[in-house]
């Protein structure tokens, strides 16, 4: 795998990023099935993700831990803050605004990532990526158009803050591509729990709910983020952020399929646009890479 990454870094980045996003496909469904207060979920979900991630580091990746001083670097502190607050912003936005508004605002993340990358990393965006980002944004607009209205200013603001954390997250990972930030990310999970704890009612869970919380935090969140923190080392931040938009499409479709919640025609059409744009762009990138190496 290391040889493949060295020989085909962009292809490796695309594969790892797609796998990481795939981990999150059932996350919305699992959270919905928990059927509990979102801040209570945030407390236990963050704790489960932290325990699993730190356990993985202790058992299989001890080189990632270089001492407490490594958590005081600008990149590590930024990652802790971004990872810790992102989940709070997202869950808070869902409580205070419509899903349509939240998704629409969240779709600004690729544009924010492009702006941050240009400002801090001096990276340019090729025309194909720019066109794909526009298409992805257009697809999310279609999704949101099916259920506009009902949002509140506070919830919209929280969703925009979440979009900024997502964009910043991938830019930091790209900037510090030679630094393993997995321990800092685990500390971010703990920060999520600490932020949510004072405002969570901490209602009791039954056995099924505990299992779903462990699945959401210990498997989906820990595994997905673990893979996604690798992608930006090999791909520009706007591309990684754009690929993560797949979750916006597949997540609601799974809820529709399992729970029977019809997302509506606008979501189906917009989701199709997003899928076509993302996969077409990935195919173009891989073809372009192969032609350059050939």
C-alpha positions in Angstrom: 0.0 0.0 0.0 2.9 2.4 0.8 4.4 1.6 -2.6 1.2 2.4 -4.3 0.8 5.7 -2.4 4.4 6.6 -3.4 3.9 5.8 -7.1 0.3 7.0 -7.5 -0.3 9.6 -4.7 -3.3 11.2 -6.3 -5.0 7.9 -7.1 -4.3 6.7 -3.5 -5.7 9.9 -2.1 -8.9 9.5 -4.1 -9.4 5.9 -3.0 -8.8 6.6 0.6 -11.0 9.6 0.6 -13.9 7.7 -1.0 -13.5 4.9 1.5 -13.5 7.4 4.4 -16.7 9.1 3.1 -18.3 5.6 2.6 -17.9 5.1 6.4 -20.2 8.0 7.0 -23.0 6.9 4.6 -25.0 5.2 7.4 -24.2 7.7 10.1 -27.3 9.8 9.8 -29.4 6.7 9.8 -27.7 5.3 12.9 -28.1 8.6 14.7 -31.8 8.7 13.7 -32.3 5.2 15.0 -30.7 6.1 18.4 -33.8 8.4 18.9 -32.3 10.5 21.7 -31.3 14.1 22.4 -28.5 15.1 20.0 -26.3 16.6 22.7 -26.5 13.4 24.8 -25.5 11.5 21.6 -22.6 14.0 21.1 -21.2 13.2 24.6 -21.1 9.5 24.2 -20.4 9.4 20.5 -17.3 11.7 21.0 -16.1 9.6 24.0 -16.5 6.3 22.0 -14.6 7.7 19.1 -11.8 9.0 21.3 -11.4 5.6 23.2 -11.3 3.6 19.9 -8.9 6.0 18.2 -6.5 6.2 21.2 -6.8 2.4 21.6 -5.8 1.9 18.0 -2.8 4.3 18.4 -1.7 2.4 21.6 -1.9 -1.0 20.0 -1.0 -0.5 16.4 0.4 3.0 15.8 2.5 4.0 18.8 4.8 6.2 16.6 1.9 8.6 16.2 2.3 9.6 19.9 5.4 11.8 20.4 4.5 13.4 23.7 2.2 16.0 25.0 4.2 18.8 23.4 3.1 17.5 20.0 -0.4 18.6 20.9 0.7 22.2 21.4 1.7 22.8 17.8 -0.5 25.2 15.7 -1.6 22.3 13.5 -2.6 20.0 16.4 -4.4 22.8 18.3 -6.3 23.8 15.2 -7.3 20.2 14.6 -8.5 19.7 18.2 -10.6 22.9 17.9 -12.0 22.1 14.5 -12.8 18.4 15.2 -14.2 19.3 18.6 -16.6 22.0 17.5 -17.6 20.7 14.1 -20.0 18.0 15.5 -21.5 20.5 17.9 -22.2 23.0 15.1 -23.7 20.3 12.9 -26.0 18.8 15.6 -26.9 22.3 16.8 -27.9 23.4 13.3 -30.2 20.4 12.9 -31.9 21.3 16.1 -32.4 25.0 15.1 -33.0 25.0 11.3 -34.4 22.8 8.5 -32.3 20.0 7.0 -32.6 21.7 3.7 -31.0 24.9 5.0 -28.3 23.0 6.8 -27.4 21.0 3.7 -27.4 24.1 1.5 -25.1 26.0 3.8 -22.9 23.0 4.4 -22.4 22.8 0.6 -20.4 26.0 0.8 -17.5 24.0 2.4 -15.7 23.3 -0.9 -15.8 27.0 -1.8 -14.5 27.9 1.6 -11.8 25.3 1.3 -10.8 26.7 -2.0 -10.6 30.2 -0.5 -8.6 29.0 2.5 -6.3 27.0 0.3 -5.7 30.0 -2.0 -5.1 32.3 1.0 -2.9 30.0 3.1 -1.5 27.4 0.8 -1.2 29.4 -2.4 -3.0 26.5 -4.2 -4.8 27.1 -7.5 -7.9 25.3 -8.6 -8.0 23.7 -12.1 -11.0 24.3 -14.3 -12.3 20.7 -14.0 -12.4 20.9 -10.2 -14.0 24.3 -10.3 -16.7 23.0 -12.7 -17.3 20.0 -10.5 -17.6 22.1 -7.4 -20.2 24.3 -9.1 -22.1 21.2 -10.2 -22.0 19.8 -6.7 -23.3 23.1 -5.3 -26.0 23.1 -7.9 -27.1 19.6 -6.9 -27.3 20.6 -3.2 -29.4 23.7 -4.2 -31.8 21.4 -6.0 -32.0 19.2 -2.8 -32.6 22.2 -0.6 -35.2 23.7 -3.0 -37.5 20.8 -2.2 -38.0 21.9 1.4 -37.0 25.5 1.7 -38.4 27.6 4.6 -38.6 26.8 8.2 -35.0 27.7 9.0 -33.9 30.0 11.7 -31.1 32.6 11.6 -29.3 30.9 14.6 -29.4 27.5 13.0 -28.3 28.8 9.7 -25.3 30.5 11.4 -24.4 27.2 13.2 -24.5 25.4 9.8 -22.2 28.0 8.3 -19.8 27.6 11.2 -19.8 23.9 10.5 -19.0 24.4 6.9 -16.1 26.6 7.9 -14.8 23.9 10.3 -15.0 21.3 7.5 -13.1 23.5 5.1 -10.5 24.4 7.7 -10.1 20.8 8.8 -9.0 19.7 5.3 -6.8 22.7 4.8 -4.9 22.0 8.1 -4.5 18.4 7.1 -3.1 19.4 3.7 -0.8 22.0 5.3 0.6 19.5 7.8 0.6 16.6 5.5 3.9 15.3 6.9 2.6 15.3 10.5 0.4 12.6 12.0 -2.5 14.3 13.7 -4.5 11.3 14.7 -3.9 11.9 18.5 -5.0 15.5 18.1 -8.1 14.3 16.3 -8.9 12.0 19.2 -8.5 14.9 21.6 -11.0 16.7 19.4 -13.5 14.0 20.0 -13.0 14.5 23.7 -13.5 18.2 23.3 -16.9 17.5 21.6 -18.0 15.5 24.7 -16.8 18.3 27.0 -18.7 21.0 25.1 -21.9 18.9 24.9 -21.9 17.7 28.5 -23.1 20.8 30.3 -26.1 21.2 27.9 -27.0 17.5 27.5 -29.9 16.1 29.5 -28.0 12.8 29.7 -31.1 10.7 29.3 -30.6 6.9 29.9 -30.1 4.6 27.0 -31.3 1.1 26.5 -29.0 -1.7 25.2 -30.0 -1.0 21.5 -29.2 2.7 21.9 -25.9 1.9 23.5 -25.0 -0.4 20.6 -25.9 2.2 18.0 -24.0 4.9 19.8 -20.9 2.7 19.9 -21.4 1.9 16.2 -21.7 5.6 15.4 -18.8 6.8 17.4 -16.4 3.9 17.7 -16.8 2.6 14.1 -18.3 5.2 11.8 -16.7 8.3 13.2 -13.4 6.9 14.3 -12.9 4.8 11.1 -14.2 7.5 8.7 -12.2 10.3 10.1 -9.1 8.0 10.4 -9.3 7.5 6.7 -10.3 11.1 5.8 -7.3 12.5 7.6 -5.1 10.7 5.1 -6.7 12.0 2.0 -5.7 15.7 2.2 -2.0 14.6 2.3 -2.4 13.6 -1.4 -5.3 15.7 -2.7 -6.0 19.5 -2.6 -8.4 20.5 0.1 -11.2 21.6 -2.3 -11.2 18.2 -4.0 -11.4 16.3 -0.6 -14.2 18.6 0.6 -16.1 18.1 -2.6 -15.9 14.3 -2.4 -17.3 14.4 1.1 -20.5 15.9 -0.4 -21.4 12.3 -1.3 -22.6 11.8 2.3 -25.2 14.5 1.8 -26.7 12.3 -1.0 -26.3 8.8 0.3 -27.2 9.5 3.9 -30.8 10.7 3.2 -31.2 7.9 0.7 -30.4 5.3 3.3 -32.9 6.9 5.7 -35.5 6.8 2.9 -34.8 3.1 2.1 -34.7 1.8 5.7 -37.1 4.1 7.5 -39.3 5.0 4.6 -38.7 8.8 4.8 -39.2 9.9 1.2 -36.7 12.7 0.5 -38.8 14.0 -2.4 -38.1 14.4 -6.2 -35.8 17.4 -5.7 -33.4 15.3 -3.5 -33.4 12.5 -6.0 -32.6 14.9 -8.9 -30.1 16.9 -7.0 -28.4 13.8 -5.6 -28.1 12.4 -9.2 -26.3 15.6 -10.2 -23.9 15.4 -7.3 -23.1 11.8 -7.9 -22.5 12.3 -11.6 -20.3 15.4 -11.0 -18.2 13.7 -8.3 -17.6 10.4 -10.2 -17.0 12.2 -13.5 -14.4 14.4 -11.9 -12.7 11.4 -10.2 -12.6 9.5 -13.5 -11.2 12.6 -15.2 -8.5 12.9 -12.6 -7.5 9.3 -12.8 -7.4 9.4 -16.6 -5.4 12.6 -16.6 -3.0 11.0 -14.1 -2.6 7.9 -16.2 -2.0 10.0 -19.4 0.8 12.0 -17.7 2.5 8.9 -16.4 2.1 7.1 -19.7 
